[in-house]
Amino acid sequence: MISRFQSFVSGAVLAVVIGWVLYIGKEVFVPVIFGALVVYVIVGLTRLMDRMPVIGRMLPPRIRSTLSVLVIACALAVIAHLILANKDSVLALAPQYQESILAAIQRAAVFLHIETEPTWTTLRRDLVAQISVQPLIGSMVASVSAIAVTVVIVLLYASFLLIEQRSFDAKIAALSSDTRSVARIRQLTSDINSRIGAYLALKTFLSILLGATSWIAMTFIGLEFAAFWAVLIALLNYIPYIGSFLGVLFPVTMSIVQFANPNDVLVVLLPLSALQFLIGNFLDPYVMGNSLNLSPFAILVSLAAWSALWGIAGAFLAVPITAIMAIVFSEFTGTRPIAVLLSRDGRL
């Protein structure tokens, strides 16, 4: 009993220390892990091409890998172009957006029949003085510029990891002279690589599909910066549960500012919600299946924990990191119960 208690205390202390190190070192760890995930996506896309009847037979492995790298590079280039192309337009339209927000607030007051109240007059004057959209958008543009620098660092890490991948198998073989240990490590890394790679590749495909269909809907409606919102929707699709909500909230907020008409806002809200529902509840389970076999509750807890540690980056990384933890924990007797709790149905 005492030894179990000591093991529990030691494990708790170790978890706290690891959490502290992860928190203070997030500037280093986050780009490295994102670089590894980019490599996973590239490898996963290469394997998906290999399974295609025509492409798999016609193209050699090196050509498939090159095509996967080009697809990811083009996607990142499109995102960077959209950000740089739209930032000046957003700053130019900031005064117009500010007027639209104030007009929407005034219409809400009329709807609630409080526009003649003395307190509303004072409150409206304060709102006019405090609401300033341009500085807010300026800070967002500055944040986007910082993200662009981070993307360059992530690509640098991913490039070196792709180079290192060629010698990874030889490094595993050199870790130990015990062939059983080497075989176990090789099996573990292969399991992690195949499951995480397949998940990220399929998730990327579904995110692109969701972003493309959302772009078509928003362009047809006439929402400004539809391409930017489509890219944002595709990226937010990587965040479980909350990403779907935010992927609808941001374009709908833009529609409130742009159209200032409840009917037009509904025209934006309904198709975007329908696309999120159809892809998230029907196509996503059909394509993904139980590829990671993670409990929804475990995903939600990991989302909260990693978001607290690393912010928005942690929200994107929560599912892959939790899946890797579950796979590693399942290989050891002492941590196997944790892997069972993290799984969807108890099967590992």
N, C-alpha and C positions, 0 to 999 in steps of 0.2 A: 504493500500500500504506500509506504514511504517512498520507495523507488519510483512508483508511478507519479506521485505528487511532485517529486524532484524533476522527473522528465517533463511534466506539464509546465512547471515553473520555468525550466530551462528553455522549453519550446516557446513559451510566451515572451520571455526576455529576448530570445533570438528574433522572434517576429517583430518586436518593437524596434530592435536595433536595425534590422533589415529595412523596416518601414522608414525609419529616420534617415538611413543612408540613401534610400530611393528618393525621399523628399528633397534632401539638400543637394542631391546629385542629378536632379531632373534635367538640368540644362545639358548634361552629358549623356544620360541614359536615353532620353526620349528620341533624339535624332538617330542614335545607334539602332534602337529597336524599330523605328520607322524604316530605316535603311534595310534591316533584315526582312521586314514585311514586304517591302518593294521587291526584294529578291524572291520571296515566297510567291508573290503574284506572278512574277516573270516565269519562275519554274512551273507554277501551276498552269499558266496559259500554255506553256510549251507542252506539258503533259496532255492538256485538253486537245491541242492540235494533233498530238500523236494518236489520240483515240478517234479522230475524225477519219472516215474511210478513205477519202480522196487525198486530203492534205497529209495524213499520216504516212501514206505510201509514197507520195511524190517528193516530199521535202525531207532532206536529211536532218538529223537532230540539231546540227549547228545553225542551219538556216531557220529552223523553227525558233530556236533561242534568240536569234537576231531579230526575227519578226516580233517576238514578244517584247524585246527591249524597245524596238521602234514604236510599238503600240503604246507602251507606258510613257515613253519620251514625248510622243505626239500629244497624249492626253495632258501631261503636265504643261507642255507648251501652249495648248489651247487654254488651259486655266490661267496661265500667266498672261496671255494675250487679252483675255476677257477682263482681268483685273486692271491691267494697264490702260486698256481702251475705254473702260467705263468710269474710271475714277474722276477724270476731268468733267465728264457729263454729270455725274452725281453731284460734284461740288457746284457746278453751274446751276443745277436745278434745286439746290438746297433752300434758297429763299422761297421758291414756289411751294416746296414741301412744307415749309414752316407755316405759310399762309393756309394751306390745306388742313393742317393739323388744328390750327386755331379755329378755322371755319367748322370743322367736325365737332370740336368741343362746344362751339356756340349752338350748333344744331342739336346736340345732346341736351343742352340746357333748355332749349325751346321744347323739345320732346318731353322733358320732365317738368315743364312749366315752372322753372325757377329763374328764367332769364330776367325777371323784373325784381327779384329779391335783392336787397342792398348787399347782403353777404356775397351774392354771386358777382355783383359789379366789382367788389373789392378783389374777389378771387380771380376773376378774369383779368383784371389789371396786373395782378401778381404773375399769372400764367404768361401773359404777353411779355413781361419783363424777364421771366426765367427761361422760357422755351427758346432755345437757340439751336437749330438743327445743324448749322454749318460747322461749329466747333466739334460737335459730336461726329459728324461725317469725316471731318479732318483727322480726328483721332483714330477712327476706324481705318482710314486710308493708311495712316502711319503704322497701325497694327498689321495691316495687310502687307506692307513693305517688309516688316520684320519677319512675317511668315514666309515671304519669298526668299529671304536670306536663309531661313531654316530649310526650305526645300532644296536649295543648292547644296547645303551640308548633307542632307539626307541622300541626295543623288551621289555625292562623293563617297559616302559610306557604302551605298549599294553597289557602286562600281567596284570598289575594292573587295567587297564580299563576293561578287560574281567571279572575280579573279581568284580569290581564295578557295572558291568552291571546288576547283579542279583538284586541289591537293587535300581536301577535307577527309577523304576516305583514307589516305595514307597517314594522316595525322591521328585518326582514330586507331588505326592498326598499331601505331607507335606508342599509344598511351600506356599499354600494359603488355607484359609477356604472357599473361594468362589469356589463352584463346577464348575461353568461356566468357570472361569479362569483356573482351573486345567484341565478341558476338552480341552480347547483351547490350552494350552501348550502341553498337551499329543498328540493332533492331529498334532500340528506343528512338534514336535520332531519325531513322527511316520512318517510323510511325508518326513522329511529330511532323516531319517534313511533308509526308503524304497527306495527312489530315488537315494541317493548317494550310498547306498550299492549295488543296482542293477547295477548302472553305473560302479562302480569299479570292481565288480565281472565279468561283461561281458567284460570290457576293459582288465582285467587281462587274461581272456580266449583268447581274440583276440591277445594280446601281446605275450602270450605263443605260439600261433599258428604261428604268424609272425616270432618269434625267431626260432622256430623249422624248419619251411620251409626254412628260410634264412640259417640256419646251414647246412641243407642238400645240398643246392645249393653251399655254400662256401666250404664245405668239398669235394664235387664232383669236384670243380674247382681246389682245392689244396691250398686255401688261408691259410696262417699260422694263428694260434690262432682263428680258425673259431668258436669254442665254446664261446670264450670270446666276439667276435664281435656279435654273436647271442644273448647273454645275454644283451649286450649293446643296440642292436636294439630293443629287447623286452622292455627294460626300457625306451628308448627314445620314444616309441610309446605312452606313457602316456602324452607326451608334444604335444599339438595340432599344426599342420602345420609344425613348425620348426623341430619337432622330426623326421618326415619322411625324411626330407632333410638330417639331420645329420646322420640318420641311414644308409643312402647310402654313404654319404661323407666319413665317417671314414673308412669303409672297402675298398672303392675305393682308398683312400689315401694309405692304407696299400698295396694294389695291385700295385700301382705305385712304391712303395719302393721295394716290393718283386720281381715283374716280370720285371719291367723296359721295358715293351713292350706294345705299344698302343693296339694291338689286345687282349692281355691277360687282360688288364684293361677293355676293352669293354665287355669281357666275364664275368667279375665281375659286371660291371655297369648295364648291361641290365637285367639279372634275378632279381637282388635286386630291381631295379626300377619297374620291372613288378610286383613283389610281393607286394611292397608298394602300387602300383596303384590298384591292384586287391582287396587287403584286405581293403585299405583305402577308396576306392570309391564304392565298391560293397558289400563286406561282412560286413564291419563296419556299414554302414547305415541300412543294412537288419537286423543285429542282435541288434544293439543299438536302431534303430528307432529314435524317438525324446524323449528319456528317460529323458533328462534334459531340453529340449526345450529352449536352450540358443542361442542367436543371434551369428552368426559367428564373426561379428564385435565386439560384447561385449567380446567374448572369446579372440580375438586378442588384444584388449585394456587391458583386465585383465592379459593376458600373459605378455605384456610389463610392466604393473604396478607392478605385483608381482615379476617379474624377477628383476626389479630395486630395490625392497625392500629386497628380500631374495635370489637373484642370481638364481643358477640352481634349488635349492629347491623350490623357488617361481614358477618357470616354471612348475614343477611337480604338485604343489598345486593349480595352477591358476583356473582350471576348477572346482574342487570340492568346493573351497572357493566361487567362483562366483555363483555356483548353490545354495549353502546354503544362500548366501546373497539375491538372487532372491526369494527364498522360504520365508525367514523371512520378506523381504520387502513387499511381497504380502499380508501379514497378517495385515498390518497397513495402515490406510487411507492416512496418510501423506507421506508414502514411496511407496505406491502402484504404482504411475507413474514410479518410478525408476525400479520396477520389470517388468513393461510392456515394458520399453525400453530394459531391459536385455533379454527379451524373444525373441524367434525366430519369432512367429506369433502374439504376443499380447495376447495370451490366457494363463491364469495362472491356 
